[in-house]
Amino acid sequence: MGFDLACHVATSQGRSAKPNMDRAGFTRRPTGEALLVVADGMGGHADGATAAEIAVSTLIESFEQARTPWGAWLKETIFRAHETIVERTTNPEAAMGSTVVAVVLDQTRAIVAHLGDSRALLVRGDFVYRLTSDHLAIVEPSAEHDFEALVEENRAKGHHLAHILSRCLGAGMELVADQVAIHEVERLDGDVFLLYSDGVSEFVDEQRMHAILHAARLDPRATADTIVADAIERGSRDHSTVLVAVAREG
């Protein structure tokens, strides 16, 4: 039996003087699997937007013909996006780059891949689960989803070097496919997935997102729009993007 998926993306330039360099998208295959992706571009207005667009389009355009296992496909495709960004970089001293967070949903699982500090969150009933760990130069977790590393990561958000990433697409980064972080969880009826850029995460924490989601009665559009507006109201001066997806058994 297939599953129904309701998705919505909200994005805003917010109080930033720079054009919005965040990009997001989602798609489904005829066989039912879905792909969700958010990317946050870096490296000058046009270049950052280009890098984020490459990240999103490379994944979405190849998804329909993609073959399982999904973890391997995500690693290979994200690395291919990295190589494309590197090839199209015209100024090595200010190389364009992008974060990326992507989720493939199939009949029973959610497979998550990411580089950088864009995040994925799973809301399941009254519980909230972070599915990613930020790749920050000052706090590189020794293992994905290590509790102590996440505590230090949250403290590091206020550090003046917290914007420096240890892993991302492009940006002069020496990257290999195995550095793409992969995490897999069981997918259950009613699961809600939120993918979002750091313009949101620095100002709206996981518990507040949970509260907004339930106040909006699990409506993806109302949830995404409210979270972005909340980030801006709380002082975000960065581009703010949220993708909300609600999966229900059909």
TAZIWO-V943924 format. One record per backbone hydrogen bond with DSSP energy under -1.0 kcal/mol. CO is the residue of the C=O (numbers start at 1). NH is the residue of the N-H. Records with the same first field share a line. If there is no record, write none. Layout:
CO = NH / NH
This chain:
2 = 250
4 = 248
6 = 246
8 = 244
10 = 242
12 = 240
13 = 16
21 = 41
23 = 39
25 = 37
27 = 35
29 = 32
33 = 29
34 = 105
35 = 27
36 = 103
37 = 25
38 = 101
39 = 23
40 = 99
42 = 97
44 = 48
45 = 49
46 = 50
47 = 51
48 = 52
49 = 53
50 = 54
51 = 55
52 = 56
53 = 57
54 = 58
55 = 59
56 = 60
57 = 61
63 = 66
69 = 73
70 = 74
71 = 75
72 = 76
73 = 77
74 = 78
75 = 79
76 = 80
77 = 81
78 = 82
79 = 83
80 = 84
81 = 85
82 = 86
83 = 87
84 = 88
86 = 89
91 = 94
96 = 171
97 = 42
98 = 169
100 = 115
101 = 38
102 = 113
103 = 36
104 = 111
105 = 34
108 = 187
109 = 106
110 = 185
111 = 104
112 = 183
113 = 102
114 = 181
115 = 100
116 = 135
119 = 196
120 = 131
121 = 194
122 = 129
123 = 192
124 = 127
127 = 124
129 = 122
134 = 136
135 = 166
143 = 146
146 = 150
147 = 151
148 = 152
149 = 153
150 = 154
151 = 155
152 = 156
155 = 158
156 = 159
159 = 162
161 = 164
164 = 137
169 = 98
170 = 173
176 = 179
177 = 180
181 = 114
183 = 112
185 = 110
188 = 191
191 = 247
192 = 123
193 = 245
194 = 121
195 = 243
196 = 119
197 = 200 / 201
198 = 202
200 = 203 / 204
205 = 209
206 = 210
207 = 211
208 = 212
209 = 213
210 = 214
211 = 215
212 = 216
213 = 218
214 = 217
216 = 219
219 = 223
220 = 224
221 = 225
222 = 226
223 = 227
224 = 228
225 = 229
226 = 230
227 = 231
228 = 232
229 = 233
230 = 234
231 = 236
232 = 235
240 = 12
241 = 197
242 = 10
243 = 195
244 = 8
245 = 193
246 = 6
247 = 190
248 = 4
